[in-house]
Amino acid sequence: MATSVEGKEQQTMGDAILEESLKFIGFRLEHVSPGCVRGRFTVDNRSAQLFGVLHGGVSGLVAESLASLGAVAASGMQRVAGLQLSINHLTAAPIGTEVFVLAKPSRVGKRIQVWDVTFFDAKTVEQNDNYRTTIAVARVTIMAGLAGQSMGDYEQELRLQARL
């Protein structure tokens, strides 16, 4: 998402590698590497369901997107695709909640990767590293090394962000 500083457009970290759907919900990418992807967003009317809490579909979107970013970095910039996604929603995140999301690989094989993605209430992460309110946990299985179109400029930007 671009921010304006003294009338000038300035890109935030990872803006060029974020999917438009993540930009739409205001997701801010903080870190990308082969071993960790993290970022945050605030639940608002774009990411909430009818009852004013985080929509489960948005959790799925964020989980698969972050796991895929990490999988691309972990596979040496190979094309990837999600095979399976499972999410458990543990605590409601009402509108106004800032959600911190952390994705880490539990297995990185030559073709198959499994990533664990955890959604935390950002307020509890910043107050105390020992106590975190977990909003949801997801597991994403990804296949790497798919044939197909080149990743082009996306690969260059991801290499830059992940410092590869």
N, C-alpha and C positions, 0 to 999 in steps of 0.2 A: 504494500500500500504506500503510495507516495504521500509524503508530508510536506507542508509548506513552511519554509524557514525564511523570514524576511522577504516574502514574495517569490522565492525560488523553489522549484520542485527538487525534492531530495528523496531518493529511494531508500527505504528501510532495508535492513539486511534480508536477503533472500527473496525480495519482491519479484525478481525476474524468474525464480524457479517455483514460485507458488502457483498452484492452479487457481483459475479465476473464482471457483467456488469457495476456496479458502479466503481469498481476498474479500469476497462478498460478505463473509461473516466477520471480517475484521481480524482474522488470524495473523499473529505476528511471529515469525520464525526467529528463534534466538540462537540456535546452534544446529549444525549438520555435520556428522562425521560417520564413518563406517560402524561406530559403536554406540552412537547416541544421536537422537534428534529430539529437540525440545522447542516449545513455543507456548503461546498463550492467546486467549481471546476472552472477551467478556460476553456473557449470555445477554442477548437483547432480542427484540422482536424478529430479527432475521434468523436467529438460531433457537428460538423457543417454540414449543408446541402450544396448543390451545389453552392449556392450564398454566401457562407462564413459567415453565421450567424447560431446561435443555432438552431438545428433541433428540430422540435416539438415533434418527437418521443422520443428524449432524455429527454425533459421536462416531458413527460408522465412517462418514466421510473423512473426518479428521484422523481417525485411527489408520485407515488404509492409506491415506495420503502421506502421513509421516512415516509409516513403515515402508512404503514404496520409495520415498526419498532416501531413507537409510539403506534400503536394499540396493538401490542403484549405486550408492557410494561404496557399500561393502562388496559389491560384485565387480568392481573395477569399471564402472560406468556401462554395464550391460543393460539392455532393455529388460524390464520386469513386468509381471502381471500378477495381480492378486488371485489366489486360488480359493482361500477360505477366510471368513471373518466371523469371529464370535465375540460378543460383548455382553458383559454383565453390568447393569446399572445398579449401583449400591446406595447412592444418596442423591436426592433431587438437588439440582443446581438452579435456583430461581433466577429470574431476570435480575441483572446487576452483579451476579457472581462472576469474578474473574477466574477462569479455568486455566491451570498450568498443565501442560501435556508433555509426558516423557515417554519416548519410544526407545527400547533397547532390544538388541537381538538376543534370543535365547539359543538359536542355532543358525549358523551361516555355513551352508554346504555349497558345493559347486553349482547345483541347480536349484535347490530348495532352501529357503530361509524361513525362520519362524521369528516373529517380532512380538514382544509384549509391550502394549501401550497402556499407560495409566493416566487417568484424568484426576487431578487433585484440585481442591479449593485452594487457589493461589494464596489466599490470606493465611492459611495454616502452614504453607510451605515457607513463607517468608518469616513468620513469627517464630517457628521452632522446627528445626530439621528432624527432630525425633518424633513429632506428632504431625501427621498429615491426614486431613479428611479426604478419603478416596471417594470420588464421585462415580467412577466407572473403571473397569479393567477390560482390555480387549486383547485378543490374540489374533495375529494376522499371518497366514501362510502365503508365501510368495514364491513364484518360479522366476528364476533369473536366466539370462542367456537366450532370450527369444530372438528369433530372426525377424527382420522387418526394417522399417524405415530408420534412417540415421537420427540420432538425437541432436545433431547439429549444435546450435548456439546454446541449447539447454545444457549439454554436457560441459561446455566451457564454463558456464555460470555456476553449475553445481560443483565442479572441481575447485573453482575459486572460493565458494562459500564453505566447502568442506575442507579446504586447504589440502587438496590431494595433488 
